[in-house]
Amino acid sequence: MPPADTLADLVLPCRDEGPALRSLLPQVPAALRVIVVDNGSTDDTAAVAASLGATVVHETQPGYGAAVHAGLLAATAEHVAFMDGDGSMDPRQVLALLDDVVAGRADMAVGRRRPVRRGVWPWHARLGNVLILAWLRRRIGTNVHDIAPVRVSRRDALLALDVRDRRFGYPVELLQKMTLAGWRVVEHDIDYHPRAAGTRSKVSGSVRGTARAARDFWKVLA
């Protein structure tokens, strides 16, 4: 069980994010218990996370969805938040999203990335995001503007959605299922910073990575 003063578990799916965690974890508000899911790192991700007080979960199945699901299963708080562990987002901004869910104003609160400067969000990654969301709006009426890079919900409700993709298609399947389930969703602007030095995005870090993620997205939508 989490400490009595914990408001939510914050799950950070990570692979080779040791350099980012050194600066990211000290910024996490005390009300959030951090669960770092080490998804096959070859660097010191797990050691850094443990040294800074995070709970470390090891997930051997590769894939973003596999890491997220492992973190969800490891969470014990009533509410759970998810955020990338690459240092590109401020964990302090999670609290505003959490407040909407705890207060009952939303079933899920999600972040909408706002780059702090030019070049932070590569064109190929932004284009893929726009195309996927345009498809979801036309098909099922999804009303968010980003593929939920930060999100907060009740843990039991998220488990009940039964999101099954274990690769990059996980957030797209999640958006589909929560829309069809009639979830009330609130969207917040969040600052989007450059990744921490010494890390590289598995998706937006290259056109190839974005194409691989897009393939997983479309498999979910097919």
C-alpha positions in Angstrom: 0.0 0.0 0.0 1.2 3.6 -0.7 1.8 6.0 2.2 -1.3 7.6 3.6 -0.3 11.0 2.1 0.1 9.7 -1.4 -2.6 11.1 -3.8 -1.6 8.9 -6.8 1.0 6.6 -8.2 3.0 8.1 -11.1 4.1 5.5 -13.6 7.2 6.3 -15.7 7.8 3.7 -18.5 11.5 3.9 -19.2 14.2 2.4 -21.4 17.7 3.9 -21.1 16.5 7.0 -19.3 19.1 7.1 -16.6 20.4 10.6 -17.5 16.8 12.0 -17.5 15.8 10.5 -14.2 18.6 12.2 -12.3 17.0 15.5 -12.9 13.4 14.4 -13.3 12.7 12.5 -10.1 13.7 15.3 -7.7 11.0 17.4 -9.3 8.2 15.0 -8.6 5.7 16.3 -6.0 5.8 14.5 -2.7 2.1 13.5 -3.1 3.0 11.3 -6.0 4.7 7.9 -5.5 6.9 7.1 -8.5 6.9 3.7 -10.2 9.7 3.4 -12.8 9.1 0.5 -15.2 12.5 -0.5 -16.6 11.7 -1.9 -20.0 15.0 -3.6 -20.9 17.4 -0.7 -20.2 21.1 -1.2 -21.0 22.1 1.8 -18.9 21.7 2.6 -15.2 18.0 3.5 -15.3 17.0 1.1 -12.6 19.8 2.0 -10.3 19.2 5.7 -10.6 15.5 5.3 -10.0 16.1 3.2 -6.9 18.7 5.6 -5.5 16.2 8.4 -5.8 13.5 6.6 -4.0 11.3 5.3 -6.8 9.8 1.9 -6.8 11.4 -0.1 -9.7 9.5 -2.7 -11.7 11.2 -4.7 -14.4 9.2 -5.6 -17.5 11.0 -7.9 -19.9 8.4 -7.8 -22.7 9.5 -5.0 -25.0 7.0 -2.3 -25.9 5.5 0.9 -24.5 2.2 -0.8 -23.8 3.9 -3.6 -21.9 5.7 -1.1 -19.7 2.6 0.9 -19.0 0.5 -2.1 -18.2 3.2 -3.4 -15.8 3.2 -0.1 -14.0 -0.6 -0.1 -13.8 -0.5 -3.6 -12.2 2.2 -2.4 -9.8 0.2 0.7 -8.7 -1.8 0.5 -5.5 -3.2 4.0 -5.1 -6.8 4.8 -6.1 -5.6 7.1 -8.8 -2.7 6.6 -11.3 -0.9 8.9 -13.6 1.4 8.1 -16.5 4.2 10.3 -18.0 7.2 9.7 -20.2 10.4 9.4 -18.2 12.6 11.3 -20.7 12.6 14.7 -18.9 10.5 16.4 -21.6 7.5 17.1 -19.3 7.2 18.6 -15.8 5.8 16.2 -13.2 4.5 19.1 -11.2 1.9 19.7 -13.9 0.4 16.3 -13.2 -1.2 17.7 -10.1 -3.7 19.9 -12.0 -4.8 16.8 -14.0 -5.1 14.8 -10.9 -7.3 17.4 -9.2 -9.9 17.1 -12.0 -10.2 13.4 -11.6 -10.2 13.4 -7.8 -12.8 16.1 -7.8 -15.0 14.1 -10.1 -14.9 16.6 -13.0 -13.4 14.0 -15.3 -12.9 10.3 -15.7 -9.6 11.0 -17.3 -7.4 14.1 -17.5 -4.8 14.3 -20.3 -2.0 16.6 -21.3 -1.8 18.5 -24.6 1.9 19.2 -25.4 2.9 22.8 -26.0 6.5 23.0 -27.1 8.5 25.6 -25.2 10.5 26.4 -28.3 10.9 25.6 -32.0 12.3 22.2 -32.9 11.2 20.4 -29.7 8.5 18.4 -31.4 9.8 17.1 -34.8 7.6 17.6 -37.8 7.2 13.9 -38.5 6.1 13.1 -35.0 3.7 16.0 -34.9 2.2 15.0 -38.3 1.6 11.5 -37.1 -0.2 12.8 -34.1 -2.4 15.0 -36.1 -3.4 12.3 -38.6 -4.2 9.7 -36.0 -6.4 12.1 -34.0 -8.2 13.4 -37.1 -9.1 9.8 -37.9 -10.3 9.2 -34.4 -12.4 12.4 -34.4 -14.1 11.4 -37.7 -14.6 7.7 -36.7 -15.7 7.9 -33.1 -15.8 11.6 -32.0 -12.6 11.7 -29.9 -12.3 15.2 -28.7 -8.6 15.4 -27.5 -5.8 17.1 -29.4 -2.8 15.0 -28.4 -2.2 11.2 -27.9 -2.3 11.5 -24.1 1.4 11.8 -23.3 0.4 12.6 -19.7 -2.8 11.1 -18.3 -4.5 10.5 -15.0 -7.5 8.3 -14.1 -8.8 5.9 -11.5 -6.8 2.7 -11.4 -9.8 0.4 -11.3 -11.6 2.1 -14.1 -8.5 1.9 -16.3 -8.0 -1.8 -15.6 -11.7 -2.3 -16.5 -11.1 -0.7 -20.0 -8.9 -3.7 -20.7 -6.4 -2.0 -23.1 -4.5 -4.9 -24.7 -1.9 -3.4 -27.1 1.6 -3.8 -25.7 3.5 -1.7 -28.2 3.2 1.9 -29.4 -0.5 1.4 -30.2 -1.4 1.5 -26.5 -2.4 5.2 -26.2 -4.5 5.0 -29.4 -6.4 1.9 -28.2 -6.8 3.7 -24.9 -8.3 6.8 -26.6 -10.7 4.6 -28.6 -11.9 2.6 -25.6 -12.4 5.5 -23.3 -14.3 7.4 -26.0 -16.6 4.5 -26.7 -17.1 4.0 -23.0 -18.3 7.6 -22.7 -15.6 8.8 -20.4 -15.6 12.5 -19.5 -12.2 13.8 -20.6 -10.5 17.1 -19.6 -7.5 18.3 -21.5 -4.8 20.5 -20.0 -1.9 22.3 -21.9 1.4 21.1 -20.6 4.9 22.4 -21.4 6.9 20.2 -23.8 10.7 20.5 -23.3 13.6 19.0 -25.1 14.5 15.5 -23.9 17.3 15.2 -21.3 20.8 15.1 -22.8 22.1 11.6 -23.3 18.7 10.1 -24.1 16.9 9.5 -27.4 13.2 9.1 -28.2 12.2 5.7 -29.5 9.4 7.4 -31.5 10.1 11.0 -32.4 13.9 10.7 -32.4 13.9 9.5 -36.0 11.6 9.3 -39.0 12.0 5.5 -38.8 10.9 5.5 -35.1 7.8 7.6 -36.0 7.0 5.2 -38.9 7.3 2.2 -36.6 4.9 3.8 -34.1 2.5 4.8 -36.9 2.4 1.2 -38.0 1.4 0.1 -34.5 -1.2 2.9 -34.3 -2.9 1.8 -37.6 -2.9 -1.8 -36.5 -5.1 -0.7 -33.5 -7.3 1.3 -35.8 -7.7 -1.4 -38.4 
